[in-house]
């Protein structure tokens, strides 16, 4: 989920294997409103607007609620480069 939220690759260096169900809450600023979200996009019980918003960014939420820290670093990533494309020949 983090690469989608960050709009960039995220490398997991925690060493923790497996899948987990977590409830992470952070604030998204949209215009003049602040919205506290748990990251899921739908459902009436998943978003609150107004005083419940504490101004917590996704970075602060990860650190305070899960003990994880996002750090910007440069490093190698896997990419696929297509340098030539042709239609298949008819046999």
C-alpha positions, 0 to 999 in steps of 0.5 A: 500500500505504501508505494501507492500512497508515496507515489514512489518505490518503497523498499521493506527493510524491516526483516518482518515477514508475512501479512498483517492487519493493521489500523493506521490513522493519519491526516489528509489535507484537502483544501480547507478540510482535514480528514483522518483516514485509515487508508481504505477508500470506502465505507461510512465508518472509515473516515472522520472529518473535523475535530478528530483530525490531529494533523498527523502525517503518514510519516508520523503515523507510521512512526508513532503507531507502528514504530516504523520510519520511512527514510528517503534513500537512493538505491537500485530498483528493478525496472523493465526497459522495452527498447524495441517493439514489432508486430508478430509476423504472420506465418 
